[in-house]
Amino acid sequence: MLKYEDDRFENASVEFDEEKLLPTYRLLWGLPGRSNALNIASRLGMEPGIIESARSLLGSAQSEHLWFAQETMDGHILEWEGLQRAAEEDEAATRRLMTEQSDLKTKIANTRWVFVV
């Protein structure tokens, strides 16, 4: 991959929702993309024989080891995507709590306190 041959380049991919067959338009820096072409073609109704023929051509062009490595990488990418989403949700929750804390601080500062001695 070019990123490992030249420091001027970086890996990136665009997240894809496999259930909806639509891109999410989230850019994933540091991760190479996964190919879903045959899965998408199958879901869209391409003739099964063509899909199987393409899979067998891929199998003959790549060793079983490379296929396993790709499947492993895909699993890691899916895990990373889930962790990234969770981190973004945590970050949003933190921002909401900080805003709430600031609002309460303002309310306290604006409250008139009456002390009876």
N, C-alpha and C positions, 0 to 999 in steps of 0.2 A: 504494500500500500504506500502511496506517495508520501503520506505523513511521516513514515518511518525512514524515508530516503531523503527528505528535505524538510528542515525545521521551519521553513516558511509556510508550510501547510498544516492544517488541523483537520481532524475527523469531525464530521457533523452529519446528522441525518434529520429527516422530518418524520415525526411520529405518525403512525397510521393506525386507525381503528379497524381491526380485522373483522369485527362483528358488523359494523355499518358499511364497510368497504369504502371508507372516506378518510382523507388525511385530516389530522387534527390541527395542522399548521403550527404545531409546537416544534421549535428547533431544538435538537438534542446535541449540544456541543460535546465533543470528545467521544462520540459513539458512531461507529460505522452503521450504515443502514442495513436492515434485513430485507431480503427479497421475498415478497409474498406473491409473486407473479403467478405461479402455478396454482396456489390456493385460491387466488382471486378468480383466475380463469375457470377453475372448477366450479366455484360458487356461482359464477355468472352463466353457467350452463354449457361451457365448452365440452365437446364430445369427450367422454372419459378415455377413449382410446388414444386421442391426441395427447391428453394430459399424461397418461402412462408412458407413451412413447417419449415425451419430453423428459419425464423423470428418469427413464432408462438411459437416455442420451446424457443427461447430467451425471448419472451414476457411472457411465463409462468414461466420461471426461474427467471425473474427479474420483479420487480414491475414497473408500469407505471411511478412512481416517479423516479426510477433509470434511466429509458430510457430517461425521460425528462432531468435529470441531465447530462447524457452523451451527449445528443444533445446540451445542453447549453455549456458544456465543449468544445465540438467540435467547436462550434461557437467562443468561446473565443480563442481556439488554432488557428483557422484560422485567427482571427483578430491579434493575437500576431505574427503569421508568416508573415503577411503582414507588420506589423510595423517593424519587424526585418529586412525584405528585404529593406524597405524604409530607415531604419537607416544605413544599409550597403551601400546603394547607396549614401546617404548623406555623409558618411565617405569617400567613394571613390572620390566623387566630391570635398570634402575638401582637400584631398591629392593632387588631380590634381591642384587645385587652389594654394596650398602652393608651389608646384613645379614650377608653372608658375610664382608666386611671386618671388621665389628664382632666377629663370632664369632672370627675369627682373632686379632684384637687381644686379646680376652679370654683365649684360649688361650695366647698369648705372655706375657701378664701373669701368668698362673697357672702358668707353667712354671718349675720350679726350675732355676736355672742353677748349675752347679758349675764353678768356674774352678780349674785346677791351675797353680800357679806354680812 
